[in-house]
C-alpha cells in the first residue's frame, strides 16, 4: 500500500524474487516505478521474523561457531545459534539471508 495515498499495489513473485521470504505484515519497502509499472523492490536491511520450527534450545548455550537450522514464519530457513528456540523473534539480514541477533 502506498503510505501517502493508501492506494493498494500488487507485486508479483517474479518482481520480488527471494525478497518474498522477508515480507510480513507492516514491512515497509521502497518500490521503484518506470512508466507507472513497478520495476524493483528495495527491502529494509534487516527484518524481524518469528522462528516457527527448530531443534530444542540448549540451556546455557552461548554464541559460537555451532549453528542449527531454523524455519521462520515466511518459510525461510536460516542457521541460528543453539540457544534460539521456537517462538522467538530474530533479526535477519535481508541481503545475505543470515541471522543477526535476537529481536
N, C-alpha and C positions, 0 to 999 in steps of 0.2 A: 504494500500500500504506500502510495506517495504520502509522506507525513505532512506535506503542506496543503495538498488539495484533497487528500483522502481518496484519491482515485485508486481503484484496485488494478493490480498488474498481474499477469500470469506469465511466469517464466518457464521455459521448457527444460527438461533434464539435459538436453544437448547443450544448452547455453550454460547451465550450472555445472555440468561435469561432475567431478569429485566433490565440488562445493556443496552438493546436496547433503553430504554426510555431516555437515556442520550447521545446518539450518534447523532451528527450533523456533517456537512462537516468541515473538518480541525481539528477534535478532534483527538489527539494522544493518543493511548492506547498501553499498553505493552501486547504482546501475548506470552505465553509460549508454546513451542513445545516439543513433545516427538515423536521420530522416524519420524520426518517430518510432523506430524499432529498437528494442534492447540489443546492444552489441556485446557488452561484457558486464560481469558482476565482480565487484571487489568485496571480499569478505573482511570482517574485522581480523586483527592479528591473532586474537585468541577468542575462544568461546568456552562457556561453562556447560558441561554435559553431565548427566547422571549415569552412573555405572549400573547397568541392569543385570549383568552376569559376570562373575569372576570367581576364581577359586577363593576359599575362605581366607580372610586376613590372618596374619600371624601377629600375635601379641608381642610387643617389644621389638618388632622389626623396624629397622631404620633404613634410610636411603642407602642403597649400594648398587652394584652392577647387576644384581639379580632382579629379573622382572618376570611378570606373568601377563597373559593376555586378559583384556577386559573388554566386554561388549558394551557399547554405550547406547543411550536411548534412541539414537538415529540409525543404529546398526553398524556403525563404525567400530572396528576392533583396533585397540592401541595397547602397547606394552606399558604396564604400570608397575610401581614398586610393590613388594609383597604386603605392605601394611594397608593398601587400599582394599576396601570391601564393597560388596553390593549395596547400593542405595546411596553411596557417597557421590558428591559432585566434584568433578575435577576440571581443571583448566587445560584445554588442548590447543596447541599451536596449529593454526589452520594452514600455514604454508608448508609445514613438514608433516603434519598429522601425528604429532608426538605429545605425550604427557608433559605438562609443565609443573603443575602443583595442585594441591587440594584447593578447591574453590570455597 
